[in-house]
Each structure stands twice: as structure tokens, then as C-alpha cells.
Amino acid sequence: MAIKLGYSLAYWQSGLKEPFCWNPESVPHLLIAGITGGGKTVLAQYIMNQLLDSRAEIAICDFKAGGDWDGIVPDYAEYAECDRLLNAFYGSFIETIRQKRHEEKFLVFDEFCSFALSKDTKGFKELMSKISHVAFMGRSFGYHLAFISQQFNAKTLDTAIREQFGIKIYMGSSISTESAGMLFPNCEIDKSAKLPKYCGYISMPEKELDIMQIPFVEKPERLKSLLMEKGGQRFKENAGHG
């Protein structure tokens, strides 16, 4: 499964579309960060639109409960319910390991860092233990993490875990020194540069750093409606096969 993330800005400006693609089989996990209004939710929904065309099972946690993700898949939770769905996803992961199976399951988590910061010390350690387990071993069993947040740092996602996310994206016209250092530690970024709208920085295993353009979505509510329609159809098909 190859999921288009966006296009090289340099090629885009010359009239060509050179896509950046995410292959979860080889790069199991994805981070999307960015400023409010920078395009990270549109990018995440663009990815979700493609995931819904696959046979993968999808769970969505939306800690901010902003209305971007409800009504798309049955395995959905927001705010206080995110713990329940995360634990169910992790429990499924443990059972898959025990039975030595291979699944294709994705956990999309919006505002993961806010969720992590809401934990006390004990709760944070337990959360990092679960996320670490999936991050390090998920590829072998088909479990994938796609985390979205305004900013990822050592207080919200341990460095060793963050390094397991092979694709890191920061959406927005500018990037802070802290975000650049956390997401792209070995890359030189001109932080005074202003990127065009719907652009961001991307690092991938085969490409250290580039600038990505995502498709312009004039009416995001239509994209959300499409996701709800696709998700509903998948649910009906699965119920019919059950």
C-alpha cells in the first residue's frame, strides 16, 4: 500500500507532480506536526481518505474533540474516552503477538501531545510504555501509528520513540527552532523562510529533508463528508461479511 502524502514543491512549481509516498510496510509510523491553520488536519484527512480505500482496520482518537474525525469509523474516541480506545488497540496488538499473526491496523491520534501532557507521572510512563512497544515492534505485526499534534518534544514523546517514526512532517509557513530541532535534528533549515500556503517540511528515510506541497482543499467540510461516506460504506460491507 502506497499512500500519497503530497508533492515536491520544487516540482509542483515547475508544473510537475512528484509525489512523496508513505509505504507503511517499510515505514510503519508517521508524525504530523504544525501550527494551527497550517494544513496538518487537511493532510491527515487526505491520508485517511486513502486508508479507507484499503482493507486496513482504523481506529481514531481525537483528544481535542474538534469535530474533524467523528462519524468516520466505529472505532472512534474523543477526549476522556481516548484511553479506552488506546488500550483496546494495544490489547489487540498484544494478542496479535501472542498468536503470531500479522494484521493491518492503524491508530490515528489527533493532539497526541495534549493527551500525553494530561497524564500524571505514572500515567505518562504507562502511556510511553505502550506507545514504545507498538513503535518498536509494530512493523513486524502490521500495527501503525499516525500521530498529529502542534508540537512534539521530549516532554510528550520520548526521543527514542520519536525516532521510530520514519516520516516526520511539519505543516505551516514557518517553523520554530524547537520544532526544527526535535523533528529534523540533523537538517539545516532557514527558519526565516516563509513557505507558501499548504506547504510544510518533510523528512523520509530516503530523503533527509524536503518541502512538500499538499493539494488545496477549498471546502474541508466536503472532504470530511467524503470520509464519513467511505467509512459508513466500509462498516456496511464488514457487517455484511460478519
MARBA-3410 file (N, C-alpha, C, O; in Angstrom, 1 decimal):
242
0.8,-1.2,0.0,0.0,0.0,0.0,0.9,1.2,0.0,1.7,1.4,0.9 ~ 0.7,2.1,-1.0,1.5,3.3,-1.1,0.5,4.5,-0.9,-0.5,4.6,-1.7 ~ 0.7,5.3,0.1,-0.2,6.4,0.4,0.5,7.8,0.0,1.6,8.1,0.5 ~ -0.1,8.5,-0.9,0.4,9.8,-1.3,0.3,10.8,-0.1,-0.8,10.9,0.5 ~ 1.3,11.5,0.2,1.3,12.5,1.3,1.2,13.9,0.7,0.6,14.8,1.3
1.8,14.1,-0.4,1.9,15.4,-1.1,2.9,15.4,-2.2,3.3,14.3,-2.6 ~ 3.3,16.6,-2.6,4.2,16.7,-3.8,5.4,17.6,-3.5,5.3,18.5,-2.7 ~ 6.5,17.3,-4.2,7.7,18.1,-4.0,7.3,19.5,-4.5,6.9,19.7,-5.6 ~ 7.5,20.5,-3.6,7.2,21.9,-4.0,8.0,22.4,-5.2,7.5,23.0,-6.1 ~ 9.3,22.0,-5.3,10.1,22.4,-6.4,9.5,21.9,-7.8,9.5,22.6,-8.7
9.1,20.6,-7.8,8.5,20.1,-9.0,7.1,20.7,-9.2,6.8,21.0,-10.4 ~ 6.4,20.9,-8.1,5.0,21.5,-8.2,5.0,22.8,-8.9,4.2,23.1,-9.8 ~ 6.0,23.7,-8.5,6.1,25.0,-9.1,6.5,25.0,-10.5,6.3,26.0,-11.3 ~ 7.2,23.9,-11.0,7.6,23.8,-12.4,6.5,23.1,-13.2,6.7,22.9,-14.4 ~ 5.4,22.8,-12.6,4.3,22.2,-13.3,4.2,20.7,-13.3,3.3,20.0,-13.9
5.1,20.1,-12.6,5.2,18.6,-12.5,4.7,18.2,-11.1,4.8,18.9,-10.1 ~ 4.2,16.9,-11.0,3.7,16.4,-9.7,4.6,15.2,-9.4,4.4,14.1,-9.9 ~ 5.5,15.4,-8.5,6.4,14.4,-8.0,6.0,14.0,-6.6,6.2,14.8,-5.6 ~ 5.3,12.9,-6.4,4.7,12.6,-5.0,5.7,12.1,-4.0,6.6,11.4,-4.4 ~ 5.4,12.4,-2.8,6.0,11.8,-1.6,5.0,10.7,-1.2,3.8,11.0,-1.0
5.5,9.4,-1.1,4.6,8.4,-0.7,5.0,7.7,0.5,6.2,7.5,0.8 ~ 4.0,7.3,1.3,4.2,6.5,2.6,3.9,5.1,2.3,2.7,4.8,2.0 ~ 4.8,4.2,2.5,4.6,2.8,2.4,4.7,2.2,3.8,5.8,2.0,4.3 ~ 3.6,2.0,4.5,3.6,1.5,5.9,4.3,0.2,6.1,4.7,-0.1,7.3 ~ 4.4,-0.6,5.1,5.1,-1.9,5.3,6.5,-1.7,5.6,7.1,-2.5,6.3
7.1,-0.7,5.0,8.6,-0.4,5.2,8.8,0.7,6.2,9.8,0.7,6.9 ~ 7.9,1.6,6.3,8.0,2.7,7.3,6.7,2.8,8.0,5.7,3.4,7.6 ~ 6.6,2.1,9.2,5.3,1.8,9.8,4.6,3.0,10.4,3.4,3.0,10.6 ~ 5.4,4.1,10.9,4.8,5.1,11.6,5.0,6.5,11.1,6.0,6.8,10.4 ~ 4.1,7.4,11.4,4.1,8.8,10.8,3.8,9.8,11.8,2.9,9.7,12.6
4.5,10.9,11.8,4.3,12.1,12.7,3.9,13.3,11.8,4.5,13.6,10.8 ~ 2.8,14.0,12.2,2.4,15.2,11.5,2.3,16.3,12.6,1.5,16.2,13.5 ~ 3.1,17.3,12.5,3.1,18.5,13.4,2.8,19.7,12.6,2.8,19.7,11.3 ~ 2.5,20.8,13.3,2.3,22.1,12.6,1.5,23.1,13.3,0.7,22.7,14.3 ~ 1.6,24.3,12.9,0.8,25.4,13.5,-0.7,25.3,13.2,-1.1,24.7,12.2
-1.5,25.9,14.0,-2.9,26.0,13.7,-3.2,26.7,12.4,-2.7,27.7,12.1 ~ -4.0,26.0,11.5,-4.2,26.6,10.2,-3.1,26.3,9.2,-3.2,26.7,8.1 ~ -2.1,25.5,9.6,-1.0,25.2,8.7,-1.4,24.1,7.7,-0.6,23.9,6.7 ~ -2.4,23.3,7.9,-2.8,22.3,6.9,-2.6,20.9,7.4,-2.8,19.9,6.7 ~ -2.3,20.7,8.7,-2.0,19.4,9.2,-3.2,18.5,9.2,-3.2,17.3,9.0
-4.4,19.1,9.6,-5.6,18.3,9.6,-6.1,17.9,8.2,-6.5,16.8,8.0 ~ -5.9,18.8,7.2,-6.3,18.5,5.8,-5.3,17.4,5.3,-5.8,16.5,4.7 ~ -4.1,17.5,5.7,-3.1,16.4,5.3,-3.5,15.1,5.9,-3.6,14.1,5.2 ~ -3.9,15.1,7.2,-4.2,13.9,7.8,-5.5,13.3,7.2,-5.6,12.1,7.1 ~ -6.5,14.1,6.9,-7.7,13.6,6.3,-7.5,13.1,4.8,-8.1,12.2,4.4
-6.5,13.8,4.2,-6.1,13.3,2.8,-5.6,11.9,2.9,-5.8,11.1,2.0 ~ -4.7,11.7,3.9,-4.2,10.3,4.2,-5.3,9.4,4.5,-5.3,8.2,4.0 ~ -6.2,9.8,5.4,-7.3,8.9,5.8,-8.2,8.5,4.7,-8.7,7.4,4.6 ~ -8.4,9.4,3.7,-9.2,9.1,2.5,-8.6,7.9,1.8,-9.4,7.1,1.2 ~ -7.3,7.8,1.7,-6.6,6.7,1.1,-6.7,5.4,1.9,-6.8,4.3,1.4
-6.5,5.6,3.2,-6.6,4.4,4.1,-7.9,3.7,4.1,-8.0,2.5,4.2 ~ -9.0,4.6,3.9,-10.3,4.0,3.8,-10.6,3.2,2.6,-11.5,2.4,2.5 ~ -9.7,3.4,1.6,-9.8,2.5,0.4,-9.1,1.2,0.5,-9.2,0.3,-0.3 ~ -8.3,1.0,1.6,-7.6,-0.2,1.9,-8.4,-1.1,2.7,-9.6,-0.8,3.1 ~ -7.9,-2.3,3.0,-8.6,-3.2,3.9,-8.1,-3.1,5.4,-8.6,-3.9,6.2
-7.3,-2.1,5.6,-6.8,-2.0,7.0,-7.9,-1.6,8.0,-8.8,-0.9,7.6 ~ -7.7,-2.0,9.2,-8.6,-1.6,10.3,-8.1,-0.3,10.8,-6.9,-0.1,11.0 ~ -9.0,0.7,11.1,-8.6,2.0,11.5,-9.3,2.4,12.8,-10.5,2.3,12.9 ~ -8.5,2.9,13.7,-9.0,3.5,15.0,-8.6,4.9,15.0,-7.5,5.3,14.6 ~ -9.5,5.8,15.5,-9.2,7.2,15.5,-9.4,7.8,17.0,-10.5,7.6,17.5
-8.4,8.4,17.5,-8.6,9.2,18.8,-8.4,10.6,18.5,-7.5,11.1,17.8 ~ -9.3,11.5,19.0,-9.3,12.9,18.8,-9.4,13.5,20.2,-10.5,13.8,20.7 ~ -8.2,13.8,20.8,-8.2,14.3,22.1,-8.9,15.7,22.2,-9.5,16.1,23.2 ~ -8.7,16.5,21.2,-9.3,17.9,21.2,-10.8,17.9,20.9,-11.4,18.9,21.2 ~ -11.3,16.8,20.4,-12.7,16.7,20.1,-13.2,17.9,19.3,-14.2,18.5,19.6
-12.5,18.2,18.2,-12.8,19.4,17.4,-13.8,19.1,16.3,-14.1,20.1,15.6 ~ -14.3,17.9,16.2,-15.3,17.7,15.1,-14.7,17.3,13.8,-15.4,17.2,12.8 ~ -13.3,17.1,13.7,-12.7,16.7,12.4,-12.8,15.2,12.1,-12.6,14.8,11.0 ~ -13.0,14.4,13.2,-12.8,13.0,13.0,-14.0,12.1,13.4,-14.1,10.9,13.1 ~ -15.0,12.7,14.0,-16.2,11.9,14.4,-17.0,11.4,13.2,-17.1,12.1,12.2
-17.6,10.3,13.4,-18.5,9.8,12.4,-17.9,9.1,11.2,-18.6,8.8,10.2 ~ -16.6,8.9,11.3,-15.9,8.2,10.1,-15.7,6.7,10.3,-16.1,6.0,9.4 ~ -15.3,6.3,11.4,-15.1,4.9,11.7,-15.7,4.5,13.0,-15.8,5.4,13.9 ~ -16.2,3.3,13.2,-16.8,2.9,14.5,-15.8,3.0,15.7,-16.2,3.4,16.8 ~ -14.5,2.7,15.4,-13.5,2.7,16.5,-13.0,4.1,16.6,-11.9,4.5,16.2
-13.8,4.9,17.3,-13.5,6.4,17.5,-13.7,6.8,18.9,-14.6,6.3,19.6 ~ -12.8,7.6,19.4,-12.9,8.1,20.8,-12.4,9.6,20.8,-11.6,10.0,20.0 ~ -13.0,10.4,21.7,-12.5,11.7,21.9,-12.4,12.0,23.4,-13.1,11.5,24.2 ~ -11.5,12.9,23.6,-11.1,13.4,25.0,-11.0,12.3,26.0,-10.1,11.5,25.9 ~ -11.9,12.2,27.0,-11.7,11.3,28.1,-11.7,9.8,27.7,-11.2,8.9,28.3
-12.4,9.5,26.5,-12.5,8.2,26.0,-11.3,7.7,25.3,-11.2,6.5,24.9 ~ -10.3,8.5,25.0,-9.1,8.1,24.2,-8.4,7.0,24.9,-7.8,6.1,24.3 ~ -8.3,7.0,26.3,-7.6,6.0,27.0,-8.3,4.6,26.7,-7.5,3.6,26.4 ~ -9.6,4.5,26.6,-10.3,3.3,26.4,-9.9,2.7,25.0,-9.6,1.5,24.8 ~ -9.9,3.6,24.0,-9.6,3.1,22.6,-8.1,2.8,22.5,-7.8,1.8,21.8
-7.3,3.6,23.1,-5.8,3.3,23.0,-5.5,1.9,23.7,-4.8,1.1,23.1 ~ -6.2,1.7,24.8,-6.0,0.4,25.5,-6.5,-0.8,24.7,-5.9,-1.8,24.7 ~ -7.6,-0.6,24.0,-8.2,-1.6,23.1,-7.2,-1.9,22.0,-7.0,-3.1,21.6 ~ -6.7,-0.9,21.4,-5.7,-1.0,20.3,-4.5,-1.8,20.8,-4.0,-2.7,20.1 ~ -4.0,-1.4,21.9,-2.8,-2.0,22.5,-3.1,-3.5,22.9,-2.2,-4.4,22.7
-4.3,-3.7,23.4,-4.6,-5.1,23.8,-4.7,-6.0,22.5,-4.3,-7.1,22.6 ~ -5.2,-5.4,21.4,-5.2,-6.2,20.2,-3.8,-6.5,19.7,-3.5,-7.6,19.2 ~ -2.9,-5.5,19.9,-1.5,-5.7,19.5,-0.9,-6.8,20.3,-0.2,-7.7,19.7 ~ -1.1,-6.8,21.6,-0.5,-7.9,22.4,-1.1,-9.3,22.0,-0.3,-10.2,21.9 ~ -2.4,-9.3,21.7,-3.0,-10.6,21.3,-2.5,-11.1,19.9,-2.3,-12.3,19.7
-2.2,-10.1,19.0,-1.6,-10.5,17.7,-0.2,-11.0,17.9,0.1,-12.0,17.2 ~ 0.5,-10.5,18.8,1.9,-11.0,19.1,1.8,-12.4,19.6,2.5,-13.3,19.2 ~ 0.9,-12.6,20.6,0.8,-13.9,21.2,0.4,-15.0,20.2,0.9,-16.1,20.2 ~ -0.5,-14.6,19.2,-0.9,-15.6,18.2,0.0,-15.6,17.0,-0.3,-16.4,16.1 ~ 1.0,-14.8,17.0,2.0,-14.7,15.9,1.3,-14.5,14.6,1.6,-15.1,13.5
0.3,-13.5,14.6,-0.4,-13.2,13.4,0.2,-11.9,12.8,1.1,-11.2,13.4 ~ -0.3,-11.5,11.6,0.0,-10.2,11.0,-1.3,-9.5,10.6,-2.1,-10.1,9.8 ~ -1.5,-8.4,11.2,-2.7,-7.6,10.9,-2.3,-6.3,10.1,-1.1,-6.1,9.9 ~ -3.3,-5.6,9.7,-3.0,-4.2,9.2,-4.0,-3.3,9.9,-5.1,-3.1,9.6 ~ -3.4,-2.7,11.0,-4.2,-1.8,11.8,-3.5,-0.5,12.1,-2.3,-0.4,12.3
-4.3,0.6,12.0,-3.8,1.9,12.1,-4.5,2.6,13.3,-5.7,2.5,13.5 ~ -3.7,3.3,14.1,-4.2,4.2,15.1,-3.8,5.6,14.7,-2.6,6.0,14.7 ~ -4.8,6.4,14.4,-4.7,7.8,14.1,-5.0,8.6,15.3,-6.1,8.5,15.8 ~ -4.1,9.4,15.8,-4.3,10.1,17.1,-4.1,11.6,16.9,-2.9,12.0,16.8 ~ -5.2,12.4,17.0,-5.0,13.8,16.9,-4.8,14.5,18.2,-5.5,14.1,19.2
-3.9,15.4,18.3,-3.5,16.1,19.5,-3.0,15.1,20.6,-3.4,15.1,21.7 ~ -2.1,14.2,20.1,-1.5,13.2,21.0,-0.7,13.9,22.1,-0.7,13.4,23.3 ~ 0.0,15.0,21.8,0.8,15.6,22.8,0.0,16.2,23.9,0.4,16.2,25.1 ~ -1.1,16.8,23.6,-2.0,17.3,24.6,-2.5,16.2,25.5,-2.7,16.3,26.7 ~ -2.8,15.0,24.9,-3.2,13.9,25.6,-2.1,13.4,26.6,-2.4,13.1,27.8
-0.9,13.4,26.1,0.3,12.9,26.9,0.5,13.9,28.1,0.8,13.5,29.2 ~ 0.3,15.2,27.9,0.5,16.2,28.9,-0.6,16.2,30.0,-0.4,16.7,31.1 ~ -1.7,15.6,29.6,-2.8,15.5,30.6,-2.5,14.4,31.7,-3.3,14.3,32.6 ~ -1.5,13.6,31.5,-1.2,12.5,32.4,-0.3,12.9,33.5,0.5,13.8,33.4 ~ -0.5,12.2,34.7,0.4,12.4,35.8,1.6,11.6,35.5,1.7,10.9,34.4
2.6,11.6,36.4,3.9,10.9,36.1,3.7,9.4,35.8,4.3,8.9,34.9 ~ 2.9,8.8,36.7,2.7,7.3,36.5,1.9,7.1,35.2,2.3,6.2,34.4 ~ 0.9,7.8,34.9,0.1,7.7,33.7,1.0,7.9,32.4,0.8,7.2,31.4 ~ 1.9,8.9,32.5,2.7,9.2,31.4,3.7,8.0,31.1,3.9,7.6,29.9 ~ 4.3,7.4,32.1,5.2,6.3,32.0,4.4,5.1,31.4,5.0,4.4,30.5
3.2,4.9,31.8,2.4,3.8,31.3,2.1,4.0,29.8,2.2,3.1,29.0 ~ 1.8,5.2,29.5,1.5,5.6,28.1,2.7,5.4,27.2,2.6,4.8,26.1 ~ 3.8,5.9,27.7,5.1,5.7,26.9,5.5,4.3,26.7,6.0,3.9,25.7 ~ 5.2,3.4,27.7,5.5,2.0,27.6,4.7,1.4,26.5,5.2,0.6,25.7 ~ 3.4,1.7,26.4,2.6,1.1,25.4,2.9,1.6,24.0,3.1,0.8,23.0
3.1,2.9,23.9,3.5,3.5,22.6,4.8,3.0,22.1,5.0,2.7,20.9 ~ 5.8,2.9,23.1,7.1,2.4,22.7,7.0,1.0,22.2,7.7,0.6,21.2 ~ 6.2,0.1,22.8,6.1,-1.3,22.4,5.6,-1.3,20.9,6.1,-2.1,20.1 ~ 4.5,-0.6,20.6,4.0,-0.6,19.3,5.0,0.1,18.3,5.2,-0.4,17.2 ~ 5.6,1.2,18.7,6.5,1.9,17.8,7.7,1.0,17.4,8.1,1.0,16.3
8.2,0.2,18.4,9.4,-0.6,18.1,9.1,-2.0,17.4,9.8,-2.5,16.6 ~ 7.9,-2.5,17.7,7.6,-3.9,17.2,6.4,-3.9,16.2,6.1,-4.9,15.7 ~ 5.7,-2.7,16.0,4.5,-2.7,15.2,4.7,-3.2,13.8,3.9,-3.8,13.2 ~ 5.9,-2.9,13.2,6.1,-3.2,11.8,6.0,-4.7,11.6,5.5,-5.2,10.6 ~ 6.5,-5.5,12.5,6.5,-7.0,12.4,5.1,-7.6,12.4,4.9,-8.7,11.9
4.2,-6.8,13.0,2.8,-7.4,13.2,1.7,-6.6,12.5,0.5,-6.8,12.6 ~ 2.2,-5.5,11.7,1.2,-4.8,10.9,0.5,-3.7,11.7,-0.6,-3.3,11.2 ~ 1.1,-3.2,12.8,0.4,-2.1,13.5,1.1,-0.8,13.3,2.4,-0.7,13.3 ~ 0.3,0.2,13.0,0.9,1.5,12.6,0.3,2.7,13.4,-0.8,2.6,13.8 ~ 1.2,3.6,13.7,0.8,4.8,14.4,0.9,6.1,13.5,1.9,6.2,12.9
-0.1,6.9,13.5,-0.1,8.2,12.8,-0.5,9.2,13.8,-1.7,9.4,14.1 ~ 0.5,10.0,14.4,0.2,10.9,15.4,0.2,12.4,14.9,1.1,12.7,14.0 ~ -0.7,13.2,15.3,-0.9,14.5,14.9,-0.8,15.4,16.1,-1.5,15.2,17.1 ~ -0.1,16.5,16.0,0.0,17.5,17.2,0.6,18.8,16.7,1.3,18.8,15.7 ~ 0.4,19.8,17.5,1.0,21.1,17.1,2.5,21.0,17.3,3.3,21.6,16.5
3.0,20.3,18.3,4.4,20.2,18.5,4.8,18.9,19.3,4.1,18.6,20.2 ~ 5.8,18.3,18.8,6.3,17.1,19.5,7.6,17.5,20.2,8.5,18.0,19.6 ~ 7.8,17.1,21.5,9.0,17.3,22.1,9.3,16.2,23.2,8.5,15.3,23.3 ~ 10.4,16.3,23.9,10.8,15.2,24.8,9.8,15.0,26.0,9.7,14.0,26.6 ~ 9.0,16.1,26.3,8.1,16.0,27.3,6.8,15.3,26.9,6.1,14.8,27.8
6.6,15.1,25.7,5.3,14.5,25.2,5.6,13.2,24.4,4.7,12.4,24.3 ~ 6.8,13.0,23.9,7.1,11.8,23.2,8.6,11.5,23.3,9.4,12.3,22.7 ~ 9.0,10.5,24.0,10.4,10.2,24.3,11.2,10.2,23.0,10.7,9.8,21.9 ~ 12.4,10.7,23.0,13.3,10.8,21.9,13.4,9.4,21.2,13.3,9.4,19.9 ~ 13.7,8.4,21.9,13.9,7.0,21.3,12.6,6.6,20.6,12.7,5.9,19.5
11.4,6.9,21.1,10.2,6.6,20.4,10.0,7.4,19.2,9.7,6.9,18.1 ~ 10.3,8.7,19.3,10.1,9.6,18.2,11.0,9.2,17.0,10.6,9.4,15.8 ~ 12.1,8.6,17.3,13.0,8.2,16.2,12.4,7.0,15.4,12.9,6.7,14.3 ~ 11.5,6.3,16.0,10.8,5.2,15.3,9.8,5.6,14.2,9.3,4.8,13.4 ~ 9.5,6.9,14.3,8.5,7.5,13.3,9.4,7.9,12.1,10.0,8.9,12.1
9.4,7.0,11.1,10.3,7.2,9.9,10.0,8.4,9.1,10.9,8.9,8.4 ~ 8.7,8.8,9.1,8.3,10.0,8.3,7.9,11.1,9.3,7.0,10.8,10.1 ~ 8.4,12.3,9.2,8.1,13.4,10.0,7.7,14.6,9.1,8.5,14.9,8.2 ~ 6.6,15.2,9.4,6.1,16.3,8.6,5.8,17.5,9.5,5.2,17.3,10.6 ~ 6.2,18.7,9.1,5.7,19.9,9.8,5.1,20.8,8.8,5.7,21.3,7.9
3.8,21.1,9.0,3.0,21.9,8.1,2.9,23.3,8.7,2.6,23.5,9.8 ~ 3.1,24.3,7.8,3.0,25.7,8.2,4.0,26.5,7.4,4.9,26.0,6.8 ~ 3.7,27.8,7.4,4.6,28.8,6.6,5.9,28.9,7.3,6.9,29.3,6.6 ~ 6.0,28.7,8.6,7.3,28.9,9.3,7.4,27.8,10.4,6.4,27.2,10.8 ~ 8.6,27.5,10.8,8.9,26.5,11.8,9.7,27.1,13.0,10.6,27.9,12.7
9.4,26.7,14.2,10.1,27.3,15.3,11.5,26.5,15.5,11.7,25.4,14.9 ~ 12.4,27.1,16.2,13.7,26.5,16.4,13.5,25.2,17.2,14.2,24.2,16.9 ~ 12.6,25.1,18.2,12.4,23.9,18.9,11.8,22.8,18.0,12.3,21.7,18.1 ~ 10.8,23.1,17.2,10.2,22.1,16.4,11.2,21.6,15.3,11.3,20.4,15.0 ~ 12.0,22.5,14.8,13.1,22.1,13.8,14.1,21.1,14.5,14.5,20.1,13.9
14.5,21.5,15.7,15.4,20.6,16.4,14.9,19.3,16.8,15.6,18.3,16.8 ~ 13.6,19.2,17.2,13.0,18.0,17.6,12.7,17.0,16.4,12.9,15.8,16.5 ~ 12.2,17.6,15.3,11.7,16.8,14.2,12.8,16.5,13.2,12.9,15.5,12.6 ~ 13.7,17.5,13.0,14.7,17.4,11.9,16.1,17.8,12.5,16.7,18.8,12.1 ~ 16.5,17.1,13.5,17.7,17.5,14.3,19.0,17.6,13.5,19.9,18.4,13.8
19.1,16.9,12.4,20.4,16.9,11.6,20.3,17.7,10.3,21.1,17.6,9.4 ~ 19.2,18.5,10.2,19.0,19.3,9.0,19.1,20.8,9.2,18.8,21.3,10.2 ~ 19.6,21.4,8.1,19.7,22.9,8.1,18.5,23.5,7.6,18.1,23.2,6.4 ~ 17.8,24.3,8.4,16.5,24.9,7.9,16.6,26.4,8.1,17.0,26.9,9.1 ~ 16.3,27.1,7.0,16.2,28.6,7.1,14.9,28.9,7.8,13.9,29.0,7.1
15.0,29.2,9.1,13.7,29.4,9.8,13.1,30.8,9.6,12.0,31.1,10.0 ~ 13.9,31.7,8.8,13.3,32.9,8.4,12.5,32.8,7.2,11.8,33.8,6.8 ~ 12.6,31.7,6.5,11.9,31.5,5.2,10.4,31.3,5.5,10.0,30.8,6.5 ~ 9.6,31.8,4.6,8.1,31.7,4.6,7.7,30.8,3.5,7.8,31.2,2.3 ~ 7.1,29.7,3.9,6.6,28.7,2.8,5.3,29.1,2.3,4.5,29.8,3.0
4.9,28.8,1.1,3.6,29.0,0.6,2.5,28.3,1.4,2.9,27.4,2.1 ~ 1.3,28.7,1.2,0.2,28.0,1.9,0.1,26.6,1.5,0.4,26.2,0.4 ~ -0.3,25.7,2.4,-0.5,24.3,2.3,0.9,23.6,2.0,0.9,22.6,1.2 ~ 1.9,24.2,2.5,3.3,23.6,2.4,3.8,23.2,3.8,3.3,23.7,4.8 ~ 4.8,22.4,3.8,5.5,22.0,5.0,6.8,21.3,4.7,7.1,21.0,3.6
7.5,21.0,5.8,8.8,20.3,5.7,8.5,18.8,5.9,7.7,18.4,6.7 ~ 9.3,18.0,5.2,9.1,16.5,5.3,10.5,15.9,5.3,11.3,16.2,4.5 ~ 10.6,14.9,6.2,11.8,14.0,6.2,11.4,12.6,6.1,10.4,12.2,6.7 ~ 12.1,11.8,5.2,11.8,10.4,5.0,13.1,9.7,5.0,14.1,10.3,4.9 ~ 13.0,8.3,5.2,14.3,7.6,5.2,15.2,7.8,4.0,16.4,7.8,4.1
14.5,7.9,2.8,15.3,8.0,1.6,15.6,9.5,1.2,16.4,9.7,0.4 ~ 14.9,10.4,1.9,15.1,11.8,1.7,15.2,12.5,3.0,14.3,12.5,3.8 ~ 16.4,13.2,3.3,16.6,13.7,4.6,15.6,14.9,4.9,15.0,14.9,6.0 ~ 15.5,15.8,4.0,14.6,17.0,4.2,14.2,17.5,2.9,15.0,17.7,2.0 ~ 12.9,17.9,2.8,12.4,18.5,1.5,11.2,19.4,1.9,10.7,19.3,3.1
10.7,20.1,1.0,9.5,20.9,1.2,8.4,20.3,0.4,8.5,20.0,-0.8 ~ 7.2,20.1,1.0,6.1,19.4,0.4,4.9,20.3,0.3,4.6,21.1,1.1 ~ 4.3,20.2,-0.9,3.0,20.9,-1.1,1.9,19.8,-1.1,2.0,18.8,-1.8 ~ 0.8,20.1,-0.4,-0.3,19.2,-0.4,-1.4,19.9,-1.2,-1.4,21.1,-1.4 ~ -2.3,19.1,-1.8,-3.4,19.6,-2.6,-4.3,20.6,-1.8,-4.5,20.5,-0.7
-4.7,21.7,-2.5,-5.5,22.7,-1.9,-6.9,22.2,-1.8,-7.5,21.7,-2.8 ~ -7.5,22.3,-0.6,-8.9,21.8,-0.4,-9.7,23.1,-0.1,-9.6,23.7,1.0 ~ -10.5,23.5,-1.1,-11.3,24.7,-0.9,-12.4,24.6,0.2,-12.6,25.6,0.9 ~ -13.0,23.5,0.3,-14.1,23.3,1.3,-13.8,22.0,2.1,-14.2,20.9,1.7 ~ -13.0,22.2,3.2,-12.6,21.0,4.0,-13.8,20.2,4.5,-13.7,19.0,4.7
-15.0,20.8,4.7,-16.2,20.1,5.1,-16.6,19.0,4.1,-17.2,18.0,4.5 ~ -16.3,19.2,2.8,-16.7,18.2,1.8,-15.7,17.0,1.9,-16.2,15.9,1.7 ~ -14.5,17.3,2.3,-13.6,16.1,2.5,-14.0,15.3,3.7,-14.0,14.1,3.6 ~ -14.4,16.0,4.8,-14.9,15.3,5.9,-16.2,14.5,5.6,-16.3,13.3,6.0 ~ -17.1,15.0,4.7,-18.3,14.3,4.3,-17.9,13.0,3.5,-18.5,12.0,3.6
-16.9,13.2,2.7,-16.4,12.0,1.9,-15.9,10.9,2.8,-16.2,9.8,2.6 ~ -15.1,11.3,3.8,-14.6,10.3,4.7,-15.7,9.6,5.5,-15.7,8.4,5.7 ~ -16.7,10.3,5.9,-17.9,9.7,6.6,-18.6,8.8,5.6,-19.0,7.7,6.1 ~ -18.7,9.2,4.4,-19.4,8.3,3.4,-18.6,7.0,3.2,-19.2,5.9,3.2 ~ -17.3,7.1,3.0,-16.5,6.0,2.8,-16.5,5.1,4.0,-16.6,3.8,3.9
-16.3,5.7,5.2,-16.3,4.9,6.4,-17.6,4.2,6.7,-17.6,3.0,7.1 ~ -18.7,4.8,6.4,-20.0,4.2,6.5,-20.2,3.0,5.6,-20.7,2.0,5.9 ~ -19.7,3.2,4.4,-19.8,2.1,3.4,-18.9,0.9,3.8,-19.3,-0.3,3.7 ~ -17.7,1.2,4.3,-16.9,0.1,4.9,-17.5,-0.7,6.0,-17.5,-1.9,6.1 ~ -18.2,0.1,6.9,-18.9,-0.5,8.0,-20.0,-1.5,7.5,-20.2,-2.5,8.1
-20.7,-1.0,6.5,-21.8,-1.8,6.0,-21.3,-3.1,5.3,-21.9,-4.2,5.5 ~ -20.2,-3.0,4.6,-19.6,-4.1,4.0,-19.1,-5.1,5.0,-19.3,-6.3,4.8 ~ -18.4,-4.6,6.0,-17.9,-5.5,7.1,-19.0,-6.2,7.8,-18.9,-7.4,8.2 ~ -20.1,-5.5,8.1,-21.3,-6.1,8.7,-21.9,-7.1,7.9,-22.4,-8.2,8.4 ~ -21.9,-6.9,6.6,-22.5,-7.9,5.7,-21.7,-9.2,5.6,-22.2,-10.3,5.3
-20.3,-9.1,5.8,-19.5,-10.2,5.8,-19.4,-10.9,7.1,-18.9,-12.0,7.2 ~ -19.9,-10.3,8.2,-19.8,-10.8,9.5,-20.8,-11.9,9.8,-20.8,-12.5,10.9
END
